[in-house]
């Protein structure tokens, strides 16, 4: 059996409450802004991606991805 490291997103003082909806949203937005500015290989961008993948329900991400592709996402992601 291989060693599997399980990690969760660390504490973010901007989101002190147990409801992580805003935390999810902000990491999703930050990831796409980050890759727009720095590229996908930039380490902090990957941290945002890991965070939103852990925090956000798959259905939300699918909806937001679809909105981005259609050009109707409610937030500007290009810097």
C-alpha positions as CSV (number, residue, x, y, z in Angstrom):
1,X,0.0,0.0,0.0
2,X,1.4,3.4,-0.9
3,X,1.7,6.4,1.4
4,X,-1.1,8.9,0.8
5,X,-0.8,12.3,2.2
6,X,-4.2,13.9,2.9
7,X,-4.2,17.7,3.4
8,X,-6.9,20.2,3.8
9,X,-6.9,23.9,3.0
10,X,-5.2,26.0,5.8
11,X,-6.8,28.7,7.8
12,X,-7.5,31.9,6.0
13,X,-8.2,34.9,8.3
14,X,-10.4,36.5,5.6
15,X,-12.9,33.6,6.1
16,X,-13.2,33.0,9.9
17,X,-16.7,31.5,9.8
18,X,-17.5,27.8,9.3
19,X,-19.4,28.6,6.0
20,X,-16.8,28.3,3.4
21,X,-18.8,29.5,0.4
22,X,-16.9,32.8,0.1
23,X,-13.6,31.1,0.6
24,X,-14.4,28.7,-2.2
25,X,-15.5,31.5,-4.6
26,X,-12.4,33.7,-3.8
27,X,-9.9,30.8,-4.4
28,X,-11.6,30.0,-7.7
29,X,-11.5,33.7,-8.9
30,X,-7.9,34.1,-7.5
31,X,-6.7,31.0,-9.4
32,X,-7.9,32.3,-12.8
33,X,-6.7,35.8,-12.2
34,X,-3.3,34.3,-11.1
35,X,-2.9,32.2,-14.2
36,X,-3.9,35.1,-16.4
37,X,-1.1,37.2,-14.8
38,X,1.6,34.5,-14.1
39,X,0.7,31.3,-15.9
40,X,-0.4,27.9,-14.7
41,X,3.0,26.8,-13.5
42,X,3.4,29.6,-10.9
43,X,3.2,27.9,-7.5
44,X,0.8,30.3,-5.8
45,X,-1.6,29.7,-8.7
46,X,-1.5,26.0,-8.0
47,X,-2.2,26.7,-4.3
48,X,-5.4,28.6,-5.2
49,X,-6.4,25.7,-7.5
50,X,-5.9,23.1,-4.8
51,X,-7.9,25.2,-2.4
52,X,-10.9,25.7,-4.6
53,X,-10.8,22.0,-5.6
54,X,-11.0,21.0,-2.0
55,X,-13.6,23.6,-0.9
56,X,-16.0,24.0,-3.8
57,X,-18.7,21.5,-4.8
58,X,-18.0,20.0,-8.2
59,X,-21.4,21.3,-9.5
60,X,-20.4,24.9,-8.7
61,X,-17.1,24.6,-10.5
62,X,-18.7,23.0,-13.5
63,X,-21.3,25.9,-13.6
64,X,-18.5,28.6,-13.3
65,X,-16.4,26.8,-15.9
66,X,-19.3,26.9,-18.3
67,X,-20.0,30.6,-17.5
68,X,-16.3,31.4,-18.2
69,X,-16.4,29.5,-21.5
70,X,-19.6,31.4,-22.5
71,X,-18.1,34.8,-21.5
72,X,-20.8,35.4,-18.9
73,X,-18.9,34.8,-15.7
74,X,-19.9,37.6,-13.3
75,X,-16.3,38.6,-12.4
76,X,-13.5,39.9,-14.6
77,X,-10.7,37.3,-14.5
78,X,-8.1,38.9,-16.9
79,X,-5.8,41.3,-15.3
